[in-house]
Amino acid sequence: MRTTIDKAGRLVVPKSLRDRLGLHSGEVEITADGASLRVEPVFDDSLVEKDGRLVIPGSNATITDEFVRELKDADQR
């Protein structure tokens, strides 16, 4: 999926990709990963206790077999 970076350095992440990855407006962590950029949402660090166990809040991203295959393929590049 191609997009552009404008003169101010802003990168538009297409809505379909944002939805698939559970990215929402707000703060993200961006790091260099070789010749690539890694963009990760910044979540509230609070943990919730439920039934005596600590639960890490999810990102609301839908994870399918195809999505996992794409992630594995991307990691192989």
N, C-alpha and C positions, 0 to 999 in steps of 0.2 A: 504494500500500500504506500503510495507516494504522497508527500505533502511538501510544503515549503517553509522556509525560515525567512521571516521578513527582515528588513534592514535594522529593526530594533532588537533582533535576536529572538523574537517570539516564534514558537513552533506550534502549529495547530495540529492537535491530535484528533483525527476524524471521530465523529460521534459513535459510529459503529464499533470502533476499536475501544473507545472509552467505556462504552456500555459492556463490551465483552470482558474487559479487564476490571471492571468495577471502579474506574477512575472517575472522581467527581471534582467539581470546582473546589479549590482549597489548596492547602500546602502539599507539595510533593518533595520527595528527596530525589535529586538527580546526581548520578555519578558516572564517571568514565569507566567503561568496561572494554578494554582494548580499543578498537576503532569504533566502538558503539557507545551509545548512551543508555543508561538504565534509569528508568523513571518509576518510582515506587510511591504509592500513597503514604502519607504520614497518618497513622492511626492514633487514636487516644490510647495511651499506654495503660489505661486502667483495666484491670482484670475483674471479672464478675464471678462471684462464687455461686454455684448452682448445684444443689444436691451434694454439698460437701466437696465439690471439685472446682478448680479454677478454670474459667472458660475465657478463651481469647476471642474478642469480637471479630466476626468475619467481615469480609469486604462486600458481601452481597453479589459476588461474581458467580456466574453459572459455570460450573466446571464439567465439560463433556469429554468423552474419550478423544474426540477430534482435537479439542483444545489442548489436552495433555500431549497428544502426538505432535502438534505444532510447537509446543514449548520444548519438547525433547529434540525435535529437528532443529530448532533455532539454537539450542545449546550445543549442537554438534558442529555448527558452522565455525 
